[in-house]
């Protein structure tokens, strides 16, 4: 999987099913080698500490942890994810 970019469409897989997300911000995670922090806008139910998967277009998946959830005034939720994407 390649490092996501701002405005990329992502598919998140959770215990409750699939959720479409729009990538809003991509940052390096200084605490983890090859780690990234993603801020996405998504619809669905998310909780801090929840595990999920980011699914790539080719069907590959990487694990992610929900680090924060900020409800917005719209139906979308700002979800902060922490993941490790190995460099190629």
mmCIF file as gemmi writes it, N, C-alpha and C atoms, coordinates in Angstrom:
data_model
loop_
_atom_site.group_PDB
_atom_site.id
_atom_site.type_symbol
_atom_site.label_atom_id
_atom_site.label_alt_id
_atom_site.label_comp_id
_atom_site.label_asym_id
_atom_site.label_entity_id
_atom_site.label_seq_id
_atom_site.pdbx_PDB_ins_code
_atom_site.Cartn_x
_atom_site.Cartn_y
_atom_site.Cartn_z
_atom_site.occupancy
_atom_site.B_iso_or_equiv
_atom_site.pdbx_formal_charge
_atom_site.auth_seq_id
_atom_site.auth_asym_id
_atom_site.pdbx_PDB_model_num
ATOM 1 N N . UNK Axp A 1 ? 0.852 -1.179 0 1 0 ? 1 A 1
ATOM 2 C CA . UNK Axp A 1 ? 0 0 0 1 0 ? 1 A 1
ATOM 3 C C . UNK Axp A 1 ? 0.891 1.233 0 1 0 ? 1 A 1
ATOM 4 N N . UNK Axp A 2 ? 0.489 2.218 -0.795 1 0 ? 2 A 1
ATOM 5 C CA . UNK Axp A 2 ? 1.226 3.467 -0.827 1 0 ? 2 A 1
ATOM 6 C C . UNK Axp A 2 ? 0.678 4.423 0.221 1 0 ? 2 A 1
ATOM 7 N N . UNK Axp A 3 ? 1.508 5.348 0.611 1 0 ? 3 A 1
ATOM 8 C CA . UNK Axp A 3 ? 1.101 6.37 1.577 1 0 ? 3 A 1
ATOM 9 C C . UNK Axp A 3 ? -0.045 7.189 0.981 1 0 ? 3 A 1
ATOM 10 N N . UNK Axp A 4 ? -1.166 7.3 1.705 1 0 ? 4 A 1
ATOM 11 C CA . UNK Axp A 4 ? -2.29 8.094 1.194 1 0 ? 4 A 1
ATOM 12 C C . UNK Axp A 4 ? -1.924 9.572 1.067 1 0 ? 4 A 1
ATOM 13 N N . UNK Axp A 5 ? -2.655 10.269 0.222 1 0 ? 5 A 1
ATOM 14 C CA . UNK Axp A 5 ? -2.477 11.702 0.027 1 0 ? 5 A 1
ATOM 15 C C . UNK Axp A 5 ? -3.778 12.41 0.397 1 0 ? 5 A 1
ATOM 16 N N . UNK Axp A 6 ? -3.678 13.702 0.661 1 0 ? 6 A 1
ATOM 17 C CA . UNK Axp A 6 ? -4.87 14.504 0.95 1 0 ? 6 A 1
ATOM 18 C C . UNK Axp A 6 ? -5.838 14.373 -0.225 1 0 ? 6 A 1
ATOM 19 N N . UNK Axp A 7 ? -7.095 14.241 0.082 1 0 ? 7 A 1
ATOM 20 C CA . UNK Axp A 7 ? -8.206 14.079 -0.865 1 0 ? 7 A 1
ATOM 21 C C . UNK Axp A 7 ? -8.34 12.676 -1.44 1 0 ? 7 A 1
ATOM 22 N N . UNK Axp A 8 ? -7.476 11.721 -1.035 1 0 ? 8 A 1
ATOM 23 C CA . UNK Axp A 8 ? -7.655 10.333 -1.458 1 0 ? 8 A 1
ATOM 24 C C . UNK Axp A 8 ? -8.903 9.756 -0.799 1 0 ? 8 A 1
ATOM 25 N N . UNK Axp A 9 ? -9.618 8.932 -1.54 1 0 ? 9 A 1
ATOM 26 C CA . UNK Axp A 9 ? -10.744 8.188 -0.991 1 0 ? 9 A 1
ATOM 27 C C . UNK Axp A 9 ? -10.188 6.899 -0.388 1 0 ? 9 A 1
ATOM 28 N N . UNK Axp A 10 ? -10.574 6.604 0.846 1 0 ? 10 A 1
ATOM 29 C CA . UNK Axp A 10 ? -10.121 5.402 1.54 1 0 ? 10 A 1
ATOM 30 C C . UNK Axp A 10 ? -11.324 4.566 1.941 1 0 ? 10 A 1
ATOM 31 N N . UNK Axp A 11 ? -11.113 3.266 2.017 1 0 ? 11 A 1
ATOM 32 C CA . UNK Axp A 11 ? -12.132 2.363 2.546 1 0 ? 11 A 1
ATOM 33 C C . UNK Axp A 11 ? -11.628 1.834 3.877 1 0 ? 11 A 1
ATOM 34 N N . UNK Axp A 12 ? -12.409 2.045 4.927 1 0 ? 12 A 1
ATOM 35 C CA . UNK Axp A 12 ? -12.076 1.549 6.263 1 0 ? 12 A 1
ATOM 36 C C . UNK Axp A 12 ? -12.957 0.35 6.561 1 0 ? 12 A 1
ATOM 37 N N . UNK Axp A 13 ? -12.357 -0.708 7.067 1 0 ? 13 A 1
ATOM 38 C CA . UNK Axp A 13 ? -13.103 -1.894 7.475 1 0 ? 13 A 1
ATOM 39 C C . UNK Axp A 13 ? -13.111 -1.948 8.996 1 0 ? 13 A 1
ATOM 40 N N . UNK Axp A 14 ? -14.314 -2.015 9.558 1 0 ? 14 A 1
ATOM 41 C CA . UNK Axp A 14 ? -14.459 -2.078 11.011 1 0 ? 14 A 1
ATOM 42 C C . UNK Axp A 14 ? -15.306 -3.284 11.372 1 0 ? 14 A 1
ATOM 43 N N . UNK Axp A 15 ? -15.509 -3.505 12.647 1 0 ? 15 A 1
ATOM 44 C CA . UNK Axp A 15 ? -16.363 -4.599 13.102 1 0 ? 15 A 1
ATOM 45 C C . UNK Axp A 15 ? -17.789 -4.465 12.584 1 0 ? 15 A 1
ATOM 46 N N . UNK Axp A 16 ? -18.198 -3.23 12.302 1 0 ? 16 A 1
ATOM 47 C CA . UNK Axp A 16 ? -19.571 -2.994 11.862 1 0 ? 16 A 1
ATOM 48 C C . UNK Axp A 16 ? -19.705 -2.907 10.345 1 0 ? 16 A 1
ATOM 49 N N . UNK Axp A 17 ? -18.606 -3.102 9.603 1 0 ? 17 A 1
ATOM 50 C CA . UNK Axp A 17 ? -18.674 -3.094 8.15 1 0 ? 17 A 1
ATOM 51 C C . UNK Axp A 17 ? -17.714 -2.098 7.532 1 0 ? 17 A 1
ATOM 52 N N . UNK Axp A 18 ? -18.008 -1.726 6.282 1 0 ? 18 A 1
ATOM 53 C CA . UNK Axp A 18 ? -17.157 -0.802 5.535 1 0 ? 18 A 1
ATOM 54 C C . UNK Axp A 18 ? -17.613 0.63 5.73 1 0 ? 18 A 1
ATOM 55 N N . UNK Axp A 19 ? -16.651 1.538 5.722 1 0 ? 19 A 1
ATOM 56 C CA . UNK Axp A 19 ? -16.945 2.97 5.788 1 0 ? 19 A 1
ATOM 57 C C . UNK Axp A 19 ? -16.049 3.666 4.776 1 0 ? 19 A 1
ATOM 58 N N . UNK Axp A 20 ? -16.616 4.534 3.983 1 0 ? 20 A 1
ATOM 59 C CA . UNK Axp A 20 ? -15.836 5.336 3.042 1 0 ? 20 A 1
ATOM 60 C C . UNK Axp A 20 ? -15.314 6.558 3.786 1 0 ? 20 A 1
ATOM 61 N N . UNK Axp A 21 ? -14.087 6.942 3.471 1 0 ? 21 A 1
ATOM 62 C CA . UNK Axp A 21 ? -13.459 8.07 4.156 1 0 ? 21 A 1
ATOM 63 C C . UNK Axp A 21 ? -12.701 8.931 3.146 1 0 ? 21 A 1
ATOM 64 N N . UNK Axp A 22 ? -12.603 10.204 3.441 1 0 ? 22 A 1
ATOM 65 C CA . UNK Axp A 22 ? -11.84 11.146 2.643 1 0 ? 22 A 1
ATOM 66 C C . UNK Axp A 22 ? -10.645 11.588 3.468 1 0 ? 22 A 1
ATOM 67 N N . UNK Axp A 23 ? -9.451 11.411 2.939 1 0 ? 23 A 1
ATOM 68 C CA . UNK Axp A 23 ? -8.233 11.769 3.658 1 0 ? 23 A 1
ATOM 69 C C . UNK Axp A 23 ? -8.097 13.291 3.705 1 0 ? 23 A 1
ATOM 70 N N . UNK Axp A 24 ? -8.012 13.853 4.907 1 0 ? 24 A 1
ATOM 71 C CA . UNK Axp A 24 ? -7.938 15.303 5.082 1 0 ? 24 A 1
ATOM 72 C C . UNK Axp A 24 ? -6.532 15.773 5.445 1 0 ? 24 A 1
ATOM 73 N N . UNK Axp A 25 ? -5.743 14.906 6.081 1 0 ? 25 A 1
ATOM 74 C CA . UNK Axp A 25 ? -4.397 15.299 6.504 1 0 ? 25 A 1
ATOM 75 C C . UNK Axp A 25 ? -3.545 14.046 6.676 1 0 ? 25 A 1
ATOM 76 N N . UNK Axp A 26 ? -2.276 14.132 6.294 1 0 ? 26 A 1
ATOM 77 C CA . UNK Axp A 26 ? -1.329 13.019 6.436 1 0 ? 26 A 1
ATOM 78 C C . UNK Axp A 26 ? -0.077 13.563 7.116 1 0 ? 26 A 1
ATOM 79 N N . UNK Axp A 27 ? 0.294 12.964 8.243 1 0 ? 27 A 1
ATOM 80 C CA . UNK Axp A 27 ? 1.469 13.403 9.005 1 0 ? 27 A 1
ATOM 81 C C . UNK Axp A 27 ? 2.341 12.197 9.333 1 0 ? 27 A 1
ATOM 82 N N . UNK Axp A 28 ? 3.637 12.427 9.497 1 0 ? 28 A 1
ATOM 83 C CA . UNK Axp A 28 ? 4.523 11.377 9.999 1 0 ? 28 A 1
ATOM 84 C C . UNK Axp A 28 ? 4.266 11.205 11.488 1 0 ? 28 A 1
ATOM 85 N N . UNK Axp A 29 ? 4.329 9.962 11.953 1 0 ? 29 A 1
ATOM 86 C CA . UNK Axp A 29 ? 4.2 9.676 13.381 1 0 ? 29 A 1
ATOM 87 C C . UNK Axp A 29 ? 5.607 9.532 13.946 1 0 ? 29 A 1
ATOM 88 N N . UNK Axp A 30 ? 6.084 10.539 14.686 1 0 ? 30 A 1
ATOM 89 C CA . UNK Axp A 30 ? 7.472 10.489 15.174 1 0 ? 30 A 1
ATOM 90 C C . UNK Axp A 30 ? 7.716 9.365 16.181 1 0 ? 30 A 1
ATOM 91 N N . UNK Axp A 31 ? 6.672 8.8 16.738 1 0 ? 31 A 1
ATOM 92 C CA . UNK Axp A 31 ? 6.833 7.773 17.758 1 0 ? 31 A 1
ATOM 93 C C . UNK Axp A 31 ? 7.012 6.37 17.17 1 0 ? 31 A 1
ATOM 94 N N . UNK Axp A 32 ? 6.745 6.212 15.864 1 0 ? 32 A 1
ATOM 95 C CA . UNK Axp A 32 ? 6.767 4.879 15.258 1 0 ? 32 A 1
ATOM 96 C C . UNK Axp A 32 ? 7.499 4.936 13.919 1 0 ? 32 A 1
ATOM 97 N N . UNK Axp A 33 ? 8.469 4.046 13.726 1 0 ? 33 A 1
ATOM 98 C CA . UNK Axp A 33 ? 9.168 3.986 12.443 1 0 ? 33 A 1
ATOM 99 C C . UNK Axp A 33 ? 8.176 3.608 11.341 1 0 ? 33 A 1
ATOM 100 N N . UNK Axp A 34 ? 8.197 4.325 10.238 1 0 ? 34 A 1
ATOM 101 C CA . UNK Axp A 34 ? 7.274 4.15 9.104 1 0 ? 34 A 1
ATOM 102 C C . UNK Axp A 34 ? 5.827 4.428 9.49 1 0 ? 34 A 1
ATOM 103 N N . UNK Axp A 35 ? 5.613 5.053 10.643 1 0 ? 35 A 1
ATOM 104 C CA . UNK Axp A 35 ? 4.251 5.332 11.104 1 0 ? 35 A 1
ATOM 105 C C . UNK Axp A 35 ? 3.712 6.625 10.523 1 0 ? 35 A 1
ATOM 106 N N . UNK Axp A 36 ? 2.407 6.649 10.324 1 0 ? 36 A 1
ATOM 107 C CA . UNK Axp A 36 ? 1.735 7.854 9.853 1 0 ? 36 A 1
ATOM 108 C C . UNK Axp A 36 ? 0.502 8.111 10.707 1 0 ? 36 A 1
ATOM 109 N N . UNK Axp A 37 ? 0.108 9.361 10.74 1 0 ? 37 A 1
ATOM 110 C CA . UNK Axp A 37 ? -1.146 9.77 11.361 1 0 ? 37 A 1
ATOM 111 C C . UNK Axp A 37 ? -2.027 10.28 10.23 1 0 ? 37 A 1
ATOM 112 N N . UNK Axp A 38 ? -3.221 9.74 10.123 1 0 ? 38 A 1
ATOM 113 C CA . UNK Axp A 38 ? -4.176 10.169 9.105 1 0 ? 38 A 1
ATOM 114 C C . UNK Axp A 38 ? -5.37 10.807 9.78 1 0 ? 38 A 1
ATOM 115 N N . UNK Axp A 39 ? -5.777 11.948 9.288 1 0 ? 39 A 1
ATOM 116 C CA . UNK Axp A 39 ? -7.052 12.529 9.695 1 0 ? 39 A 1
ATOM 117 C C . UNK Axp A 39 ? -7.973 12.356 8.508 1 0 ? 39 A 1
ATOM 118 N N . UNK Axp A 40 ? -9.091 11.692 8.741 1 0 ? 40 A 1
ATOM 119 C CA . UNK Axp A 40 ? -10.039 11.422 7.667 1 0 ? 40 A 1
ATOM 120 C C . UNK Axp A 40 ? -11.422 11.881 8.075 1 0 ? 40 A 1
ATOM 121 N N . UNK Axp A 41 ? -12.249 12.166 7.093 1 0 ? 41 A 1
ATOM 122 C CA . UNK Axp A 41 ? -13.667 12.429 7.322 1 0 ? 41 A 1
ATOM 123 C C . UNK Axp A 41 ? -14.401 11.172 6.902 1 0 ? 41 A 1
ATOM 124 N N . UNK Axp A 42 ? -15.145 10.602 7.834 1 0 ? 42 A 1
ATOM 125 C CA . UNK Axp A 42 ? -15.815 9.33 7.569 1 0 ? 42 A 1
ATOM 126 C C . UNK Axp A 42 ? -17.207 9.336 8.176 1 0 ? 42 A 1
ATOM 127 N N . UNK Axp A 43 ? -18.042 8.484 7.644 1 0 ? 43 A 1
ATOM 128 C CA . UNK Axp A 43 ? -19.37 8.263 8.215 1 0 ? 43 A 1
ATOM 129 C C . UNK Axp A 43 ? -19.359 6.912 8.889 1 0 ? 43 A 1
ATOM 130 N N . UNK Axp A 44 ? -19.927 6.855 10.05 1 0 ? 44 A 1
ATOM 131 C CA . UNK Axp A 44 ? -19.956 5.596 10.779 1 0 ? 44 A 1
ATOM 132 C C . UNK Axp A 44 ? -19.655 5.831 12.245 1 0 ? 44 A 1
ATOM 133 N N . UNK Axp A 45 ? -19.623 4.743 12.965 1 0 ? 45 A 1
ATOM 134 C CA . UNK Axp A 45 ? -19.383 4.785 14.392 1 0 ? 45 A 1
ATOM 135 C C . UNK Axp A 45 ? -17.933 4.399 14.679 1 0 ? 45 A 1
ATOM 136 N N . UNK Axp A 46 ? -17.191 5.301 15.301 1 0 ? 46 A 1
ATOM 137 C CA . UNK Axp A 46 ? -15.795 5.056 15.636 1 0 ? 46 A 1
ATOM 138 C C . UNK Axp A 46 ? -15.568 5.407 17.096 1 0 ? 46 A 1
ATOM 139 N N . UNK Axp A 47 ? -14.67 4.642 17.75 1 0 ? 47 A 1
ATOM 140 C CA . UNK Axp A 47 ? -14.323 4.895 19.139 1 0 ? 47 A 1
ATOM 141 C C . UNK Axp A 47 ? -12.81 4.918 19.278 1 0 ? 47 A 1
ATOM 142 N N . UNK Axp A 48 ? -12.34 5.762 20.17 1 0 ? 48 A 1
ATOM 143 C CA . UNK Axp A 48 ? -10.905 5.823 20.447 1 0 ? 48 A 1
ATOM 144 C C . UNK Axp A 48 ? -10.408 4.442 20.884 1 0 ? 48 A 1
ATOM 145 N N . UNK Axp A 49 ? -9.279 4.01 20.32 1 0 ? 49 A 1
ATOM 146 C CA . UNK Axp A 49 ? -8.705 2.705 20.645 1 0 ? 49 A 1
ATOM 147 C C . UNK Axp A 49 ? -9.194 1.583 19.75 1 0 ? 49 A 1
ATOM 148 N N . UNK Axp A 50 ? -10.21 1.837 18.961 1 0 ? 50 A 1
ATOM 149 C CA . UNK Axp A 50 ? -10.78 0.828 18.069 1 0 ? 50 A 1
ATOM 150 C C . UNK Axp A 50 ? -9.768 0.447 16.987 1 0 ? 50 A 1
ATOM 151 N N . UNK Axp A 51 ? -9.727 -0.825 16.651 1 0 ? 51 A 1
ATOM 152 C CA . UNK Axp A 51 ? -8.874 -1.309 15.57 1 0 ? 51 A 1
ATOM 153 C C . UNK Axp A 51 ? -9.701 -1.358 14.286 1 0 ? 51 A 1
ATOM 154 N N . UNK Axp A 52 ? -9.066 -0.988 13.171 1 0 ? 52 A 1
ATOM 155 C CA . UNK Axp A 52 ? -9.735 -1.091 11.881 1 0 ? 52 A 1
ATOM 156 C C . UNK Axp A 52 ? -8.684 -1.394 10.825 1 0 ? 52 A 1
ATOM 157 N N . UNK Axp A 53 ? -9.124 -1.568 9.605 1 0 ? 53 A 1
ATOM 158 C CA . UNK Axp A 53 ? -8.24 -1.834 8.482 1 0 ? 53 A 1
ATOM 159 C C . UNK Axp A 53 ? -8.463 -0.763 7.427 1 0 ? 53 A 1
ATOM 160 N N . UNK Axp A 54 ? -7.385 -0.341 6.774 1 0 ? 54 A 1
ATOM 161 C CA . UNK Axp A 54 ? -7.477 0.523 5.61 1 0 ? 54 A 1
ATOM 162 C C . UNK Axp A 54 ? -7.268 -0.394 4.41 1 0 ? 54 A 1
ATOM 163 N N . UNK Axp A 55 ? -8.277 -0.44 3.536 1 0 ? 55 A 1
ATOM 164 C CA . UNK Axp A 55 ? -8.225 -1.343 2.384 1 0 ? 55 A 1
ATOM 165 C C . UNK Axp A 55 ? -7.786 -0.57 1.146 1 0 ? 55 A 1
ATOM 166 N N . UNK Axp A 56 ? -6.79 -1.116 0.449 1 0 ? 56 A 1
ATOM 167 C CA . UNK Axp A 56 ? -6.287 -0.5 -0.772 1 0 ? 56 A 1
ATOM 168 C C . UNK Axp A 56 ? -7.137 -0.964 -1.951 1 0 ? 56 A 1
ATOM 169 N N . UNK Axp A 57 ? -6.99 -0.277 -3.081 1 0 ? 57 A 1
ATOM 170 C CA . UNK Axp A 57 ? -7.753 -0.625 -4.283 1 0 ? 57 A 1
ATOM 171 C C . UNK Axp A 57 ? -7.492 -2.053 -4.74 1 0 ? 57 A 1
ATOM 172 N N . UNK Axp A 58 ? -6.283 -2.573 -4.493 1 0 ? 58 A 1
ATOM 173 C CA . UNK Axp A 58 ? -5.95 -3.933 -4.925 1 0 ? 58 A 1
ATOM 174 C C . UNK Axp A 58 ? -6.393 -4.992 -3.914 1 0 ? 58 A 1
ATOM 175 N N . UNK Axp A 59 ? -7.061 -4.566 -2.843 1 0 ? 59 A 1
ATOM 176 C CA . UNK Axp A 59 ? -7.558 -5.501 -1.838 1 0 ? 59 A 1
ATOM 177 C C . UNK Axp A 59 ? -6.626 -5.712 -0.668 1 0 ? 59 A 1
ATOM 178 N N . UNK Axp A 60 ? -5.388 -5.192 -0.737 1 0 ? 60 A 1
ATOM 179 C CA . UNK Axp A 60 ? -4.484 -5.331 0.398 1 0 ? 60 A 1
ATOM 180 C C . UNK Axp A 60 ? -4.97 -4.448 1.547 1 0 ? 60 A 1
ATOM 181 N N . UNK Axp A 61 ? -4.592 -4.82 2.755 1 0 ? 61 A 1
ATOM 182 C CA . UNK Axp A 61 ? -5.067 -4.107 3.946 1 0 ? 61 A 1
ATOM 183 C C . UNK Axp A 61 ? -3.911 -3.842 4.887 1 0 ? 61 A 1
ATOM 184 N N . UNK Axp A 62 ? -4.011 -2.712 5.596 1 0 ? 62 A 1
ATOM 185 C CA . UNK Axp A 62 ? -3.084 -2.451 6.695 1 0 ? 62 A 1
ATOM 186 C C . UNK Axp A 62 ? -3.919 -2.107 7.926 1 0 ? 62 A 1
ATOM 187 N N . UNK Axp A 63 ? -3.418 -2.506 9.066 1 0 ? 63 A 1
ATOM 188 C CA . UNK Axp A 63 ? -4.116 -2.223 10.308 1 0 ? 63 A 1
ATOM 189 C C . UNK Axp A 63 ? -3.93 -0.784 10.741 1 0 ? 63 A 1
ATOM 190 N N . UNK Axp A 64 ? -4.939 -0.262 11.418 1 0 ? 64 A 1
ATOM 191 C CA . UNK Axp A 64 ? -4.883 1.102 11.945 1 0 ? 64 A 1
ATOM 192 C C . UNK Axp A 64 ? -5.597 1.137 13.29 1 0 ? 64 A 1
ATOM 193 N N . UNK Axp A 65 ? -5.219 2.098 14.11 1 0 ? 65 A 1
ATOM 194 C CA . UNK Axp A 65 ? -5.848 2.303 15.409 1 0 ? 65 A 1
ATOM 195 C C . UNK Axp A 65 ? -6.463 3.692 15.441 1 0 ? 65 A 1
ATOM 196 N N . UNK Axp A 66 ? -7.695 3.786 15.921 1 0 ? 66 A 1
ATOM 197 C CA . UNK Axp A 66 ? -8.362 5.08 16.048 1 0 ? 66 A 1
ATOM 198 C C . UNK Axp A 66 ? -7.759 5.794 17.261 1 0 ? 66 A 1
ATOM 199 N N . UNK Axp A 67 ? -7.144 6.954 17.014 1 0 ? 67 A 1
ATOM 200 C CA . UNK Axp A 67 ? -6.52 7.735 18.077 1 0 ? 67 A 1
ATOM 201 C C . UNK Axp A 67 ? -7.425 8.846 18.587 1 0 ? 67 A 1
ATOM 202 N N . UNK Axp A 68 ? -8.382 9.26 17.78 1 0 ? 68 A 1
ATOM 203 C CA . UNK Axp A 68 ? -9.271 10.33 18.19 1 0 ? 68 A 1
ATOM 204 C C . UNK Axp A 68 ? -10.49 10.4 17.295 1 0 ? 68 A 1
ATOM 205 N N . UNK Axp A 69 ? -11.591 10.912 17.861 1 0 ? 69 A 1
ATOM 206 C CA . UNK Axp A 69 ? -12.843 11.064 17.125 1 0 ? 69 A 1
ATOM 207 C C . UNK Axp A 69 ? -13.413 12.433 17.47 1 0 ? 69 A 1
ATOM 208 N N . UNK Axp A 70 ? -13.636 13.246 16.458 1 0 ? 70 A 1
ATOM 209 C CA . UNK Axp A 70 ? -14.194 14.587 16.643 1 0 ? 70 A 1
ATOM 210 C C . UNK Axp A 70 ? -15.469 14.714 15.819 1 0 ? 70 A 1
ATOM 211 N N . UNK Axp A 71 ? -16.632 14.706 16.455 1 0 ? 71 A 1
ATOM 212 C CA . UNK Axp A 71 ? -17.862 14.885 15.689 1 0 ? 71 A 1
ATOM 213 C C . UNK Axp A 71 ? -17.9 16.274 15.057 1 0 ? 71 A 1
ATOM 214 N N . UNK Axp A 72 ? -18.423 16.336 13.852 1 0 ? 72 A 1
ATOM 215 C CA . UNK Axp A 72 ? -18.561 17.607 13.142 1 0 ? 72 A 1
ATOM 216 C C . UNK Axp A 72 ? -20.037 17.996 13.141 1 0 ? 72 A 1
ATOM 217 N N . UNK Axp A 73 ? -20.309 19.177 12.625 1 0 ? 73 A 1
ATOM 218 C CA . UNK Axp A 73 ? -21.691 19.65 12.539 1 0 ? 73 A 1
ATOM 219 C C . UNK Axp A 73 ? -22.41 19.035 11.346 1 0 ? 73 A 1
ATOM 220 N N . UNK Axp A 74 ? -21.735 18.163 10.612 1 0 ? 74 A 1
ATOM 221 C CA . UNK Axp A 74 ? -22.336 17.467 9.485 1 0 ? 74 A 1
ATOM 222 C C . UNK Axp A 74 ? -22.473 15.998 9.86 1 0 ? 74 A 1
ATOM 223 N N . UNK Axp A 75 ? -22.85 15.17 8.909 1 0 ? 75 A 1
ATOM 224 C CA . UNK Axp A 75 ? -22.986 13.742 9.211 1 0 ? 75 A 1
ATOM 225 C C . UNK Axp A 75 ? -21.643 13.022 9.228 1 0 ? 75 A 1
ATOM 226 N N . UNK Axp A 76 ? -20.578 13.725 8.781 1 0 ? 76 A 1
ATOM 227 C CA . UNK Axp A 76 ? -19.241 13.139 8.81 1 0 ? 76 A 1
ATOM 228 C C . UNK Axp A 76 ? -18.602 13.322 10.18 1 0 ? 76 A 1
ATOM 229 N N . UNK Axp A 77 ? -17.65 12.454 10.481 1 0 ? 77 A 1
ATOM 230 C CA . UNK Axp A 77 ? -16.876 12.517 11.714 1 0 ? 77 A 1
ATOM 231 C C . UNK Axp A 77 ? -15.405 12.615 11.344 1 0 ? 77 A 1
ATOM 232 N N . UNK Axp A 78 ? -14.643 13.473 12.032 1 0 ? 78 A 1
ATOM 233 C CA . UNK Axp A 78 ? -13.205 13.527 11.817 1 0 ? 78 A 1
ATOM 234 C C . UNK Axp A 78 ? -12.575 12.446 12.687 1 0 ? 78 A 1
ATOM 235 N N . UNK Axp A 79 ? -11.924 11.491 12.037 1 0 ? 79 A 1
ATOM 236 C CA . UNK Axp A 79 ? -11.314 10.361 12.722 1 0 ? 79 A 1
ATOM 237 C C . UNK Axp A 79 ? -9.807 10.445 12.52 1 0 ? 79 A 1
ATOM 238 N N . UNK Axp A 80 ? -9.044 10.363 13.607 1 0 ? 80 A 1
ATOM 239 C CA . UNK Axp A 80 ? -7.587 10.349 13.532 1 0 ? 80 A 1
ATOM 240 C C . UNK Axp A 80 ? -7.132 8.903 13.675 1 0 ? 80 A 1
ATOM 241 N N . UNK Axp A 81 ? -6.384 8.428 12.679 1 0 ? 81 A 1
ATOM 242 C CA . UNK Axp A 81 ? -5.911 7.048 12.653 1 0 ? 81 A 1
ATOM 243 C C . UNK Axp A 81 ? -4.394 7.008 12.732 1 0 ? 81 A 1
ATOM 244 N N . UNK Axp A 82 ? -3.878 5.99 13.368 1 0 ? 82 A 1
ATOM 245 C CA . UNK Axp A 82 ? -2.445 5.741 13.406 1 0 ? 82 A 1
ATOM 246 C C . UNK Axp A 82 ? -2.196 4.421 12.692 1 0 ? 82 A 1
ATOM 247 N N . UNK Axp A 83 ? -1.26 4.417 11.742 1 0 ? 83 A 1
ATOM 248 C CA . UNK Axp A 83 ? -0.964 3.2 10.979 1 0 ? 83 A 1
ATOM 249 C C . UNK Axp A 83 ? 0.516 3.173 10.633 1 0 ? 83 A 1
ATOM 250 N N . UNK Axp A 84 ? 0.986 2.001 10.241 1 0 ? 84 A 1
ATOM 251 C CA . UNK Axp A 84 ? 2.354 1.832 9.776 1 0 ? 84 A 1
ATOM 252 C C . UNK Axp A 84 ? 2.293 1.344 8.332 1 0 ? 84 A 1
ATOM 253 N N . UNK Axp A 85 ? 2.901 2.13 7.446 1 0 ? 85 A 1
ATOM 254 C CA . UNK Axp A 85 ? 2.973 1.737 6.029 1 0 ? 85 A 1
ATOM 255 C C . UNK Axp A 85 ? 4.445 1.539 5.718 1 0 ? 85 A 1
ATOM 256 N N . UNK Axp A 86 ? 4.859 0.286 5.561 1 0 ? 86 A 1
ATOM 257 C CA . UNK Axp A 86 ? 6.274 0.032 5.299 1 0 ? 86 A 1
ATOM 258 C C . UNK Axp A 86 ? 6.724 0.73 4.024 1 0 ? 86 A 1
ATOM 259 N N . UNK Axp A 87 ? 7.924 1.31 4.061 1 0 ? 87 A 1
ATOM 260 C CA . UNK Axp A 87 ? 8.456 1.939 2.864 1 0 ? 87 A 1
ATOM 261 C C . UNK Axp A 87 ? 8.876 0.847 1.877 1 0 ? 87 A 1
ATOM 262 N N . UNK Axp A 88 ? 8.689 1.172 0.615 1 0 ? 88 A 1
ATOM 263 C CA . UNK Axp A 88 ? 8.987 0.173 -0.409 1 0 ? 88 A 1
ATOM 264 C C . UNK Axp A 88 ? 10.39 0.313 -0.921 1 0 ? 88 A 1
